[in-house]
């Protein structure tokens, strides 16, 4: 993680991750980012957040209207229902405010443990767990940090290896590394800053034919 931090700590360009300014915006952007690029999400939320500012705004919006607002997002029909549902749950159960526990956050439609952990760390500064997405799954496995394919088990393996205070960094640096170097299906092992620590890189470079 020290080596990845040296490379990626300065790589936090605006579209490296979703953008938000309030807890509600973070919940919405995180939900929309599932199986969609953060670049695309940021393009959509730039206008979405101007129109829908409160939980009640989403709760009262017709699904068809929300579909038009996020039409370029992957799975926009399902996510439109999630948006309306998030608004209604927040209004009906939490007084329109975003709750501050994982157990309550996962009651929101479209918000699972991965998203809840990110929201807790980014908005409330509480590290509740390592968020595991496809990049984290791939990079952790290639580095030999887990043998599991189950996100919950992978999170447990990573949480046992790294201090709690670094759990958000584990997620973010692995995502950045997965996008830039440790790609699927062809990693750029020759350019990898942790290739000397990576069992997969040693095998890949050994098998790669020389010119």
Secondary structure, DSSP 8 states (H G I E B T S, - for coil): -HHHHHHHTT---GGGS---SSHHHHHHHHHHTTTS-HHHHHHHHHHHHHH--SHHHHHHS-HHHHHHHTTTSTTHHHHHHHHHHHHHHHHHHHTTS--SSHHHHTTSTT--HHHHHHHHHHHH---------HHHHHHHHHTTS-----HHHHHHHHHHHS-GGGHHHHHHHHHHHHHHTS-SS---GGG-TTGGG-HHHHHHHHHS---
